[in-house]
Amino acid sequence: MSTATLTTKGQITIPVDVRRALNVEAGDRVEFVQLEPGRFEVIATTRSVRELKGRFGKPTRTVTIAEMNAAIAAQGARAK
């Protein structure tokens, strides 16, 4: 298990083995997601959305902007 010490300014240095596992470098961003009170998950948020390309297979059909807007409007109406 890796540990870090909180400074008086509220900063920590992420241990090198954790940085390597998260594939983060200086200037990269991380997100803290609360799983339950007192328990958080650290997620690297540095990857581009372009890296998702090809992970979900080919779409079965092309969707138009008008169809997207209609779906968004319908979902918004249901949420009210």
N, CA, C and O atoms as a GROMACS GRO file, in nm:
protein
  320
    1MET      N    1   0.084  -0.117   0.000
    1MET     CA    2   0.000   0.000   0.000
    1MET      C    3   0.089   0.124   0.000
    1MET      O    4   0.190   0.129   0.071
    2SER      N    5   0.052   0.223  -0.080
    2SER     CA    6   0.127   0.348  -0.086
    2SER      C    7   0.061   0.452   0.002
    2SER      O    8  -0.062   0.456   0.013
    3THR      N    9   0.142   0.535   0.064
    3THR     CA   10   0.089   0.641   0.149
    3THR      C   11   0.151   0.774   0.109
    3THR      O   12   0.256   0.779   0.046
    4ALA      N   13   0.083   0.883   0.147
    4ALA     CA   14   0.132   1.018   0.122
    4ALA      C   15   0.096   1.103   0.243
    4ALA      O   16   0.005   1.069   0.319
    5THR      N   17   0.167   1.214   0.260
    5THR     CA   18   0.143   1.303   0.372
    5THR      C   19   0.083   1.434   0.321
    5THR      O   20   0.130   1.490   0.222
    6LEU      N   21  -0.020   1.481   0.388
    6LEU     CA   22  -0.086   1.606   0.352
    6LEU      C   23  -0.006   1.723   0.410
    6LEU      O   24   0.030   1.722   0.527
    7THR      N   25   0.023   1.824   0.325
    7THR     CA   26   0.096   1.942   0.373
    7THR      C   27   0.000   2.041   0.437
    7THR      O   28  -0.122   2.023   0.431
    8THR      N   29   0.054   2.144   0.498
    8THR     CA   30  -0.030   2.248   0.559
    8THR      C   31  -0.112   2.323   0.454
    8THR      O   32  -0.212   2.386   0.488
    9LYS      N   33  -0.070   2.317   0.329
    9LYS     CA   34  -0.144   2.381   0.219
    9LYS      C   35  -0.250   2.288   0.159
    9LYS      O   36  -0.318   2.324   0.063
   10GLY      N   37  -0.264   2.168   0.214
   10GLY     CA   38  -0.363   2.073   0.164
   10GLY      C   39  -0.316   1.997   0.041
   10GLY      O   40  -0.398   1.943  -0.033
   11GLN      N   41  -0.186   1.991   0.018
   11GLN     CA   42  -0.131   1.923  -0.099
   11GLN      C   43  -0.069   1.789  -0.059
   11GLN      O   44  -0.023   1.771   0.054
   12ILE      N   45  -0.070   1.696  -0.156
   12ILE     CA   46  -0.001   1.569  -0.136
   12ILE      C   47   0.082   1.540  -0.260
   12ILE      O   48   0.054   1.590  -0.369
   13THR      N   49   0.184   1.460  -0.243
   13THR     CA   50   0.260   1.408  -0.356
   13THR      C   51   0.215   1.265  -0.377
   13THR      O   52   0.222   1.182  -0.286
   14ILE      N   53   0.168   1.237  -0.498
   14ILE     CA   54   0.122   1.102  -0.528
   14ILE      C   55   0.245   1.013  -0.545
   14ILE      O   56   0.334   1.046  -0.623
   15PRO      N   57   0.252   0.902  -0.472
   15PRO     CA   58   0.368   0.814  -0.481
   15PRO      C   59   0.393   0.768  -0.626
   15PRO      O   60   0.299   0.752  -0.703
   16VAL      N   61   0.518   0.748  -0.660
   16VAL     CA   62   0.558   0.715  -0.796
   16VAL      C   63   0.489   0.590  -0.849
   16VAL      O   64   0.450   0.586  -0.965
   17ASP      N   65   0.472   0.487  -0.766
   17ASP     CA   66   0.407   0.365  -0.814
   17ASP      C   67   0.260   0.389  -0.847
   17ASP      O   68   0.205   0.326  -0.938
   18VAL      N   69   0.196   0.480  -0.775
   18VAL     CA   70   0.056   0.514  -0.803
   18VAL      C   71   0.049   0.596  -0.932
   18VAL      O   72  -0.040   0.574  -1.015
   19ARG      N   73   0.141   0.692  -0.948
   19ARG     CA   74   0.144   0.773  -1.071
   19ARG      C   75   0.163   0.685  -1.193
   19ARG      O   76   0.099   0.705  -1.296
   20ARG      N   77   0.252   0.588  -1.180
   20ARG     CA   78   0.274   0.495  -1.293
   20ARG      C   79   0.149   0.413  -1.323
   20ARG      O   80   0.113   0.396  -1.439
   21ALA      N   81   0.084   0.364  -1.220
   21ALA     CA   82  -0.037   0.283  -1.239
   21ALA      C   83  -0.150   0.365  -1.302
   21ALA      O   84  -0.228   0.313  -1.383
   22LEU      N   85  -0.159   0.493  -1.264
   22LEU     CA   86  -0.261   0.581  -1.321
   22LEU      C   87  -0.219   0.640  -1.456
   22LEU      O   88  -0.300   0.699  -1.526
   23ASN      N   89  -0.091   0.622  -1.490
   23ASN     CA   90  -0.035   0.677  -1.613
   23ASN      C   91  -0.052   0.830  -1.617
   23ASN      O   92  -0.099   0.885  -1.717
   24VAL      N   93  -0.014   0.897  -1.507
   24VAL     CA   94  -0.023   1.042  -1.499
   24VAL      C   95   0.116   1.102  -1.482
   24VAL      O   96   0.207   1.041  -1.426
   25GLU      N   97   0.128   1.225  -1.531
   25GLU     CA   98   0.254   1.299  -1.522
   25GLU      C   99   0.223   1.438  -1.469
   25GLU      O  100   0.107   1.473  -1.448
   26ALA      N  101   0.327   1.518  -1.447
   26ALA     CA  102   0.310   1.655  -1.400
   26ALA      C  103   0.217   1.730  -1.496
   26ALA      O  104   0.234   1.724  -1.618
   27GLY      N  105   0.121   1.800  -1.440
   27GLY     CA  106   0.026   1.877  -1.521
   27GLY      C  107  -0.101   1.802  -1.555
   27GLY      O  108  -0.199   1.864  -1.596
   28ASP      N  109  -0.102   1.670  -1.539
   28ASP     CA  110  -0.222   1.591  -1.565
   28ASP      C  111  -0.324   1.614  -1.454
   28ASP      O  112  -0.288   1.658  -1.344
   29ARG      N  113  -0.448   1.585  -1.483
   29ARG     CA  114  -0.555   1.605  -1.386
   29ARG      C  115  -0.603   1.470  -1.333
   29ARG      O  116  -0.603   1.370  -1.404
   30VAL      N  117  -0.644   1.470  -1.207
   30VAL     CA  118  -0.707   1.352  -1.147
   30VAL      C  119  -0.838   1.397  -1.084
   30VAL      O  120  -0.854   1.513  -1.046
   31GLU      N  121  -0.930   1.305  -1.074
   31GLU     CA  122  -1.062   1.333  -1.016
   31GLU      C  123  -1.080   1.245  -0.893
   31GLU      O  124  -1.041   1.128  -0.893
   32PHE      N  125  -1.138   1.301  -0.789
   32PHE     CA  126  -1.168   1.227  -0.666
   32PHE      C  127  -1.318   1.201  -0.664
   32PHE      O  128  -1.397   1.294  -0.659
   33VAL      N  129  -1.357   1.074  -0.668
   33VAL     CA  130  -1.498   1.036  -0.670
   33VAL      C  131  -1.531   0.969  -0.538
   33VAL      O  132  -1.469   0.871  -0.499
   34GLN      N  133  -1.631   1.025  -0.468
   34GLN     CA  134  -1.669   0.968  -0.339
   34GLN      C  135  -1.754   0.844  -0.361
   34GLN      O  136  -1.859   0.850  -0.425
   35LEU      N  137  -1.707   0.731  -0.309
   35LEU     CA  138  -1.779   0.604  -0.320
   35LEU      C  139  -1.878   0.588  -0.205
   35LEU      O  140  -1.988   0.536  -0.223
   36GLU      N  141  -1.836   0.634  -0.089
   36GLU     CA  142  -1.918   0.633   0.031
   36GLU      C  143  -1.853   0.731   0.128
   36GLU      O  144  -1.739   0.770   0.104
   37PRO      N  145  -1.919   0.771   0.234
   37PRO     CA  146  -1.855   0.867   0.326
   37PRO      C  147  -1.718   0.818   0.373
   37PRO      O  148  -1.704   0.708   0.427
   38GLY      N  149  -1.617   0.903   0.352
   38GLY     CA  150  -1.482   0.870   0.395
   38GLY      C  151  -1.404   0.780   0.300
   38GLY      O  152  -1.292   0.742   0.331
   39ARG      N  153  -1.462   0.746   0.185
   39ARG     CA  154  -1.395   0.656   0.089
   39ARG      C  155  -1.403   0.717  -0.051
   39ARG      O  156  -1.512   0.744  -0.102
   40PHE      N  157  -1.287   0.737  -0.112
   40PHE     CA  158  -1.280   0.799  -0.244
   40PHE      C  159  -1.203   0.712  -0.341
   40PHE      O  160  -1.122   0.628  -0.301
   41GLU      N  161  -1.228   0.732  -0.468
   41GLU     CA  162  -1.154   0.668  -0.575
   41GLU      C  163  -1.084   0.778  -0.653
   41GLU      O  164  -1.145   0.881  -0.682
   42VAL      N  165  -0.957   0.759  -0.688
   42VAL     CA  166  -0.882   0.855  -0.766
   42VAL      C  167  -0.880   0.806  -0.911
   42VAL      O  168  -0.840   0.694  -0.939
   43ILE      N  169  -0.924   0.894  -1.002
   43ILE     CA  170  -0.934   0.857  -1.144
   43ILE      C  171  -0.854   0.957  -1.226
   43ILE      O  172  -0.871   1.078  -1.210
   44ALA      N  173  -0.768   0.909  -1.313
   44ALA     CA  174  -0.696   0.997  -1.405
   44ALA      C  175  -0.794   1.048  -1.509
   44ALA      O  176  -0.866   0.970  -1.572
   45THR      N  177  -0.797   1.180  -1.528
   45THR     CA  178  -0.891   1.239  -1.625
   45THR      C  179  -0.815   1.306  -1.739
   45THR      O  180  -0.859   1.408  -1.792
   46THR      N  181  -0.703   1.249  -1.775
   46THR     CA  182  -0.616   1.312  -1.874
   46THR      C  183  -0.635   1.257  -2.014
   46THR      O  184  -0.586   1.315  -2.110
   47ARG      N  185  -0.704   1.148  -2.026
   47ARG     CA  186  -0.717   1.087  -2.159
   47ARG      C  187  -0.821   1.161  -2.243
   47ARG      O  188  -0.919   1.214  -2.192
   48SER      N  189  -0.796   1.162  -2.371
   48SER     CA  190  -0.886   1.226  -2.466
   48SER      C  191  -1.006   1.136  -2.494
   48SER      O  192  -0.994   1.013  -2.492
   49VAL      N  193  -1.118   1.197  -2.520
   49VAL     CA  194  -1.237   1.120  -2.557
   49VAL      C  195  -1.213   1.043  -2.687
   49VAL      O  196  -1.280   0.944  -2.715
   50ARG      N  197  -1.119   1.090  -2.765
   50ARG     CA  198  -1.085   1.021  -2.891
   50ARG      C  199  -1.033   0.879  -2.867
   50ARG      O  200  -1.041   0.795  -2.956
   51GLU      N  201  -0.980   0.853  -2.748
   51GLU     CA  202  -0.930   0.720  -2.717
   51GLU      C  203  -1.043   0.616  -2.708
   51GLU      O  204  -1.017   0.496  -2.710
   52LEU      N  205  -1.167   0.663  -2.700
   52LEU     CA  206  -1.281   0.571  -2.695
   52LEU      C  207  -1.318   0.516  -2.833
   52LEU      O  208  -1.392   0.419  -2.845
   53LYS      N  209  -1.264   0.580  -2.937
   53LYS     CA  210  -1.299   0.540  -3.073
   53LYS      C  211  -1.271   0.391  -3.094
   53LYS      O  212  -1.163   0.341  -3.064
   54GLY      N  213  -1.371   0.322  -3.145
   54GLY     CA  214  -1.357   0.180  -3.176
   54GLY      C  215  -1.386   0.086  -3.062
   54GLY      O  216  -1.387  -0.035  -3.082
   55ARG      N  217  -1.409   0.137  -2.942
   55ARG     CA  218  -1.432   0.049  -2.828
   55ARG      C  219  -1.575  -0.004  -2.820
   55ARG      O  220  -1.602  -0.098  -2.745
   56PHE      N  221  -1.665   0.056  -2.894
   56PHE     CA  222  -1.806   0.017  -2.884
   56PHE      C  223  -1.859  -0.046  -3.012
   56PHE      O  224  -1.980  -0.065  -3.025
   57GLY      N  225  -1.773  -0.077  -3.104
   57GLY     CA  226  -1.816  -0.139  -3.229
   57GLY      C  227  -1.874  -0.037  -3.325
   57GLY      O  228  -1.891   0.080  -3.292
   58LYS      N  229  -1.905  -0.083  -3.442
   58LYS     CA  230  -1.962   0.004  -3.546
   58LYS      C  231  -2.109   0.030  -3.515
   58LYS      O  232  -2.181  -0.061  -3.473
   59PRO      N  233  -2.155   0.153  -3.536
   59PRO     CA  234  -2.298   0.180  -3.515
   59PRO      C  235  -2.380   0.106  -3.620
   59PRO      O  236  -2.336   0.086  -3.733
   60THR      N  237  -2.499   0.065  -3.581
   60THR     CA  238  -2.585  -0.008  -3.675
   60THR      C  239  -2.643   0.083  -3.781
   60THR      O  240  -2.675   0.040  -3.892
   61ARG      N  241  -2.657   0.212  -3.747
   61ARG     CA  242  -2.704   0.308  -3.846
   61ARG      C  243  -2.655   0.448  -3.808
   61ARG      O  244  -2.617   0.472  -3.693
   62THR      N  245  -2.655   0.537  -3.904
   62THR     CA  246  -2.615   0.674  -3.880
   62THR      C  247  -2.734   0.751  -3.821
   62THR      O  248  -2.848   0.734  -3.865
   63VAL      N  249  -2.706   0.835  -3.722
   63VAL     CA  250  -2.810   0.916  -3.659
   63VAL      C  251  -2.788   1.061  -3.699
   63VAL      O  252  -2.675   1.111  -3.694
   64THR      N  253  -2.896   1.128  -3.739
   64THR     CA  254  -2.885   1.268  -3.780
   64THR      C  255  -2.887   1.360  -3.658
   64THR      O  256  -2.927   1.318  -3.549
   65ILE      N  257  -2.845   1.482  -3.676
   65ILE     CA  258  -2.849   1.582  -3.570
   65ILE      C  259  -2.993   1.604  -3.526
   65ILE      O  260  -3.020   1.619  -3.407
   66ALA      N  261  -3.085   1.607  -3.620
   66ALA     CA  262  -3.227   1.626  -3.587
   66ALA      C  263  -3.277   1.513  -3.497
   66ALA      O  264  -3.351   1.538  -3.402
   67GLU      N  265  -3.237   1.390  -3.527
   67GLU     CA  266  -3.277   1.276  -3.443
   67GLU      C  267  -3.216   1.286  -3.304
   67GLU      O  268  -3.282   1.256  -3.204
   68MET      N  269  -3.090   1.330  -3.296
   68MET     CA  270  -3.027   1.349  -3.166
   68MET      C  271  -3.100   1.454  -3.085
   68MET      O  272  -3.127   1.435  -2.966
   69ASN      N  273  -3.131   1.567  -3.149
   69ASN     CA  274  -3.203   1.674  -3.079
   69ASN      C  275  -3.340   1.628  -3.031
   69ASN      O  276  -3.383   1.664  -2.921
   70ALA      N  277  -3.410   1.551  -3.113
   70ALA     CA  278  -3.542   1.500  -3.074
   70ALA      C  279  -3.530   1.405  -2.954
   70ALA      O  280  -3.613   1.410  -2.863
   71ALA      N  281  -3.428   1.320  -2.954
   71ALA     CA  282  -3.409   1.228  -2.842
   71ALA      C  283  -3.376   1.304  -2.714
   71ALA      O  284  -3.425   1.268  -2.607
   72ILE      N  285  -3.294   1.408  -2.725
   72ILE     CA  286  -3.259   1.489  -2.609
   72ILE      C  287  -3.383   1.560  -2.555
   72ILE      O  288  -3.404   1.564  -2.434
   73ALA      N  289  -3.464   1.617  -2.645
   73ALA     CA  290  -3.586   1.686  -2.604
   73ALA      C  291  -3.684   1.590  -2.539
   73ALA      O  292  -3.747   1.625  -2.439
   74ALA      N  293  -3.698   1.471  -2.593
   74ALA     CA  294  -3.790   1.372  -2.535
   74ALA      C  295  -3.745   1.330  -2.396
   74ALA      O  296  -3.827   1.319  -2.305
   75GLN      N  297  -3.615   1.307  -2.379
   75GLN     CA  298  -3.563   1.269  -2.248
   75GLN      C  299  -3.578   1.383  -2.149
   75GLN      O  300  -3.612   1.360  -2.032
   76GLY      N  301  -3.555   1.506  -2.194
   76GLY     CA  302  -3.572   1.623  -2.107
   76GLY      C  303  -3.716   1.639  -2.062
   76GLY      O  304  -3.742   1.676  -1.947
   77ALA      N  305  -3.810   1.611  -2.152
   77ALA     CA  306  -3.952   1.622  -2.116
   77ALA      C  307  -3.990   1.516  -2.014
   77ALA      O  308  -4.072   1.542  -1.926
   78ARG      N  309  -3.933   1.396  -2.024
   78ARG     CA  310  -3.962   1.289  -1.928
   78ARG      C  311  -3.904   1.318  -1.790
   78ARG      O  312  -3.958   1.273  -1.690
   79ALA      N  313  -3.795   1.394  -1.785
   79ALA     CA  314  -3.727   1.421  -1.659
   79ALA      C  315  -3.803   1.522  -1.571
   79ALA      O  316  -3.778   1.530  -1.451
   80LYS      N  317  -3.894   1.597  -1.631
   80LYS     CA  318  -3.966   1.700  -1.554
   80LYS      C  319  -4.072   1.646  -1.467
   80LYS      O  320  -4.140   1.722  -1.398
   0.00000   0.00000   0.00000
